[in-house]
């Protein structure tokens, strides 16, 4: 279920973001471009890890059901989406 990005894809995305920032006259750079790019890489990695943790919480909720629900079944998919969105909603309330 989770989105996995290769190191190459993350590096590509970080370069693209940095290039967009260079094109914006309103952006002032206070650090070297490579340091900024590395910061973007770390941000992407943290974000992906966060979504992975939300997925794990949703899976744990499914697994805690008394009724055994087979992974990949329609019921499992529905519950996964429900629990994942619940966890995502909790997270968004924290940052509001």
C-alpha positions as CSV (number, residue, x, y, z in Angstrom):
1,X,0.0,0.0,0.0
2,X,2.7,2.5,0.9
3,X,4.4,4.8,-1.6
4,X,8.0,3.8,-1.9
5,X,10.5,6.0,-3.8
6,X,13.9,5.0,-4.7
7,X,16.9,7.1,-3.7
8,X,17.3,8.1,-7.3
9,X,13.6,9.3,-7.5
10,X,14.0,11.3,-4.2
11,X,17.1,12.9,-5.5
12,X,15.4,13.7,-8.8
13,X,12.5,15.3,-7.0
14,X,14.8,17.3,-4.7
15,X,16.6,18.7,-7.8
16,X,13.3,19.6,-9.5
17,X,12.1,21.4,-6.4
18,X,15.4,23.3,-6.0
19,X,15.2,24.3,-9.7
20,X,11.7,25.7,-9.2
21,X,12.9,27.6,-6.2
22,X,15.8,29.1,-8.3
23,X,13.2,30.4,-10.8
24,X,11.2,32.2,-8.2
25,X,12.5,35.7,-7.7
26,X,10.9,35.9,-4.2
27,X,13.1,33.1,-2.9
28,X,16.3,34.1,-1.2
29,X,18.9,31.5,-0.6
30,X,20.8,31.6,2.7
31,X,22.7,28.3,2.2
32,X,24.5,26.5,-0.5
33,X,22.3,24.9,-3.1
34,X,23.4,21.4,-2.3
35,X,22.7,21.9,1.4
36,X,19.2,23.1,0.5
37,X,18.7,20.1,-1.8
38,X,19.8,17.7,1.0
39,X,17.3,19.4,3.3
40,X,14.6,18.8,0.7
41,X,15.7,15.1,0.5
42,X,15.4,14.8,4.3
43,X,12.0,16.4,4.3
44,X,10.7,14.0,1.6
45,X,12.1,11.0,3.5
46,X,10.5,12.2,6.8
47,X,7.1,12.7,5.0
48,X,7.3,9.2,3.5
49,X,8.1,7.7,6.9
50,X,5.2,9.5,8.5
51,X,2.8,8.0,5.9
52,X,4.3,4.6,6.4
53,X,3.6,4.9,10.2
54,X,0.0,5.8,9.5
55,X,-0.3,2.7,7.3
56,X,1.1,0.6,10.1
57,X,-1.4,2.0,12.6
58,X,-4.2,1.2,10.2
59,X,-2.9,-2.4,9.7
60,X,-2.6,-2.9,13.5
61,X,-6.3,-1.8,13.9
62,X,-7.3,-4.4,11.3
63,X,-5.2,-7.1,12.9
64,X,-6.7,-6.3,16.3
65,X,-10.2,-7.3,15.1
66,X,-11.6,-10.4,16.7
67,X,-12.8,-11.6,13.3
68,X,-9.8,-12.5,11.2
69,X,-9.8,-10.4,8.1
70,X,-7.8,-11.7,5.2
71,X,-5.3,-9.1,3.8
72,X,-6.2,-8.2,0.2
73,X,-9.9,-8.9,0.7
74,X,-12.5,-6.3,-0.1
75,X,-13.3,-5.9,3.6
76,X,-9.6,-5.5,4.5
77,X,-9.2,-2.8,1.8
78,X,-12.2,-0.9,3.0
79,X,-11.1,-1.1,6.6
80,X,-7.6,-0.1,5.7
81,X,-8.8,3.0,3.9
82,X,-11.1,3.9,6.8
83,X,-8.5,3.5,9.5
84,X,-5.8,5.2,7.4
85,X,-8.0,8.2,6.8
86,X,-8.9,8.3,10.6
87,X,-5.1,8.4,11.4
88,X,-4.5,11.0,8.8
89,X,-7.4,13.1,10.2
90,X,-5.9,12.9,13.7
91,X,-2.6,14.0,12.3
92,X,-4.1,17.0,10.5
93,X,-5.9,18.1,13.7
94,X,-2.5,18.2,15.5
95,X,-1.1,20.6,12.9
96,X,-4.2,22.8,12.6
